[in-house]
Amino acid sequence: MPKLISMLLFLRIAIINISGNTGKTTVAMHGVDNALPDAEIICVESLNEIPKIDGQNLTTLKAEEADKLFEKMLISRNRENLIADIGSSVVEQLLARMVEYDEVHEEFDLILIPVTPENKQQIDTIKTVELLINYGINPDKIRIVFNRAPKSQDYRDVFLPVIKYLEEKGYERMDVGAVIWETDFFDKLNRKGLSLNALLAEDYDAYDAILDSPDPEISDEDRLSAAKRMKDIQRARRLKTHIDEVFGRILEGVYAYHL
């Protein structure tokens, strides 16, 4: 479904949470970018260093450059996909700047709020939802991404404070079952400066041929390097299947919203 949607509808997506360490940049660079691989990623940040990922169309802005983000949103309408990764330290500053313009917040087609199991992050996620709605964001455009969820538990139990809040407020539509299981592989990709798509585009058969070759000129070091890369690609394939399912759920709902 994500590839079909990207052909039929250009999306402007914001990823936002007033809490740090919820995986916003991971969701942007390995989640949404996987579903919309042609998207421009705009990181609005003041404190944290943005990981450099090969092959991604990445622009970095400071909070005081909010006007440039708004311009990008308008220019990209019906022309290209855009992902805005909003740093936790600049959320309120950016939203306050937004209200200086008439309905500029309506230019976002979707707002993703990643949340992790820690109690503080769940409390801050609830505050983020309230903040967005107070600034005029349509609740139907908001989706919660339940990030770093332990596979051994039902996500609704792990994220009970957020789930209960959504039910009490009538915001069940924000929960489409977008659950990203806990993994250290995204951090590994960030350290290597690789996106999920870039790793999967590598020539797996070439590495396989190195291991099959009887050529004595191929060193043990080269064989070990090929084996490690094959292992990473195999893991990436499994992870991509999971990520495709997660963002298929999210984007299918957005497509239905725009019909």
C-alpha positions in Angstrom: 0.0 0.0 0.0 2.7 2.7 0.7 4.1 2.6 -2.8 0.5 2.8 -4.3 -0.2 5.8 -2.1 3.0 7.6 -2.9 2.0 7.4 -6.6 -1.5 8.8 -6.1 -0.9 11.4 -3.4 2.0 13.6 -2.4 2.2 13.9 1.4 3.6 16.4 3.8 4.3 14.6 7.1 5.5 16.1 10.4 7.2 13.9 13.1 6.9 15.6 16.4 7.0 15.1 20.2 8.0 17.5 23.0 9.9 14.6 24.6 13.3 13.6 23.5 14.5 10.1 22.9 11.3 8.8 21.3 12.9 7.9 18.0 11.6 10.8 15.9 14.6 10.8 13.6 14.6 7.0 13.3 11.0 7.1 12.3 11.7 9.8 9.7 14.9 8.3 8.2 14.1 4.6 8.4 10.3 4.5 8.6 8.6 7.2 6.5 11.5 7.4 4.1 11.2 3.7 3.5 7.6 4.1 2.6 8.2 7.3 0.6 11.8 6.9 -0.6 11.7 10.0 -2.8 10.7 12.3 0.0 12.8 15.3 1.1 13.6 15.2 4.8 13.7 18.5 6.6 15.2 18.3 10.1 14.3 21.3 12.4 16.6 21.1 15.4 18.6 23.3 17.8 20.4 20.9 20.1 21.0 17.4 18.7 23.3 16.4 15.8 21.4 14.9 12.9 22.8 11.6 11.6 24.1 11.8 8.0 22.5 9.1 6.0 23.8 8.3 2.5 21.4 8.7 -0.4 18.8 10.8 1.5 17.5 14.2 0.4 18.2 15.9 3.8 17.9 19.6 4.7 18.6 20.9 8.2 17.0 24.1 9.5 17.1 26.0 12.8 13.9 26.9 14.6 14.3 30.5 13.6 14.2 29.4 10.0 10.6 28.2 10.3 9.6 30.4 7.4 11.7 28.2 5.1 9.9 25.1 6.3 6.5 26.8 5.6 7.7 27.7 2.1 8.9 24.1 1.5 5.5 22.8 2.6 3.7 25.1 0.2 6.0 24.5 -2.8 5.8 20.7 -2.3 2.0 20.6 -2.4 0.9 18.2 -5.1 4.5 17.9 -6.4 6.6 15.9 -4.0 6.7 14.1 -0.6 8.1 16.0 2.3 9.0 14.8 5.8 9.5 17.3 8.6 11.5 16.0 11.6 10.8 18.5 14.4 13.2 18.4 17.3 11.8 18.3 20.8 13.6 21.5 21.8 11.9 23.5 19.1 8.3 22.2 19.0 6.6 25.0 20.9 8.7 27.7 19.2 7.7 26.3 15.8 4.0 26.0 16.7 4.0 29.6 18.1 5.5 30.8 14.8 2.9 28.8 12.9 -0.1 30.7 14.3 1.3 33.9 12.9 0.1 32.6 9.5 -3.5 31.8 8.5 -4.0 28.0 8.3 -0.4 27.1 7.6 -0.8 24.1 9.9 -3.4 22.7 7.5 -0.6 22.1 5.0 0.5 19.1 6.9 -1.4 16.0 5.7 -0.2 13.8 8.7 1.5 14.3 12.0 3.2 11.3 13.6 4.0 11.3 17.3 6.5 8.5 18.2 6.3 7.3 21.8 8.5 4.9 23.8 7.5 2.8 26.8 9.1 5.0 29.5 6.5 6.8 31.7 8.0 10.3 31.1 7.8 9.8 27.3 4.2 8.6 27.5 3.2 11.6 29.7 5.0 14.0 27.3 3.2 12.3 24.3 -0.2 13.1 25.9 1.0 16.7 26.4 2.1 16.8 22.7 -1.4 15.7 21.5 -3.0 18.4 23.7 -0.6 21.0 22.5 -1.2 20.2 18.8 -4.9 20.3 19.2 -4.8 23.6 21.1 -2.9 25.0 18.1 -5.6 24.0 15.8 -4.3 20.7 14.4 -7.1 18.4 13.3 -7.1 15.3 15.5 -7.9 13.1 12.5 -4.4 13.9 11.1 -2.5 12.7 14.1 -1.2 9.1 14.4 0.7 7.6 17.4 3.7 5.5 16.5 4.4 3.1 19.4 8.2 2.8 19.2 10.7 0.3 20.8 7.8 -1.9 21.9 8.9 -5.2 23.5 7.8 -8.1 21.4 6.9 -10.2 24.5 4.0 -7.9 25.5 0.8 -6.5 24.0 1.6 -2.9 23.0 -1.7 -1.8 24.5 -0.5 -2.9 28.0 2.9 -1.4 27.5 1.5 2.0 26.4 -1.5 1.9 28.7 -1.4 5.6 29.8 -1.5 6.7 26.2 -4.1 4.2 25.1 -6.4 5.1 28.0 -6.0 8.8 27.2 -7.0 8.3 23.6 -10.0 6.3 24.6 -11.1 8.8 27.2 -10.8 11.7 24.8 -12.4 9.9 21.8 -9.1 10.0 19.9 -9.1 6.2 19.0 -8.4 7.1 15.4 -4.9 8.1 16.4 -4.1 4.5 17.2 -3.9 2.4 14.0 -1.7 -0.3 15.6 1.5 1.3 14.3 3.9 -0.6 16.5 7.7 -0.7 15.9 9.3 -3.5 17.8 12.4 -2.9 19.9 15.6 -3.4 17.9 19.2 -2.1 18.0 19.5 -2.3 14.2 18.4 1.3 13.5 21.2 2.6 15.8 23.6 0.4 13.9 22.4 1.9 10.5 22.8 5.4 11.9 26.4 4.7 13.0 27.2 3.4 9.5 25.4 6.4 7.9 23.1 4.0 6.0 19.4 4.0 5.4 17.4 0.8 5.3 16.8 1.2 1.6 20.5 1.9 0.9 21.6 -1.3 2.6 19.0 -3.4 0.8 20.1 -2.0 -2.5 23.6 -3.4 -2.1 24.6 -6.4 -4.2 23.9 -9.4 -1.9 24.9 -11.9 -4.6 28.4 -10.2 -4.9 29.0 -10.8 -1.2 27.7 -14.4 -1.6 30.1 -15.0 -4.5 33.0 -13.9 -2.3 32.2 -16.6 0.3 31.7 -19.3 -2.4 34.9 -18.4 -4.3 37.9 -20.8 -3.8 40.2 -17.9 -4.9 43.2 -17.9 -2.5 43.6 -14.2 -3.2 40.5 -13.4 -1.2 41.6 -12.8 2.4 39.9 -14.1 5.5 39.3 -10.5 6.4 37.4 -9.9 3.1 35.4 -13.1 3.6 34.5 -12.0 7.1 33.5 -8.6 5.9 31.3 -10.1 3.2 29.7 -12.5 5.8 28.9 -9.6 8.1 27.4 -7.5 5.3 25.2 -10.5 4.2 24.0 -10.9 7.8 23.1 -7.2 7.9 21.2 -7.4 4.6 19.3 -10.5 5.8 18.3 -8.6 9.0 17.4 -5.5 7.0 15.1 -7.6 4.8 13.2 -8.9 7.8 13.0 -5.4 9.3 11.8 -3.9 6.1 8.8 -6.3 6.0 7.9 -5.2 9.5 8.3 -1.4 8.7 6.3 -1.8 5.5 3.5 -3.3 7.5 3.6 -0.5 10.1 3.6 2.4 7.7 1.2 0.6 5.4 -1.3 0.9 8.3 -0.5 4.6 8.8 -0.6 5.7 5.2 -3.6 3.6 4.3 -5.6 5.7 6.8 -4.2 8.9 5.4 -5.2 7.9 1.8 -8.7 7.1 3.0 -8.8 10.5 4.8 -8.1 12.3 1.5 -10.6 10.4 -0.6 
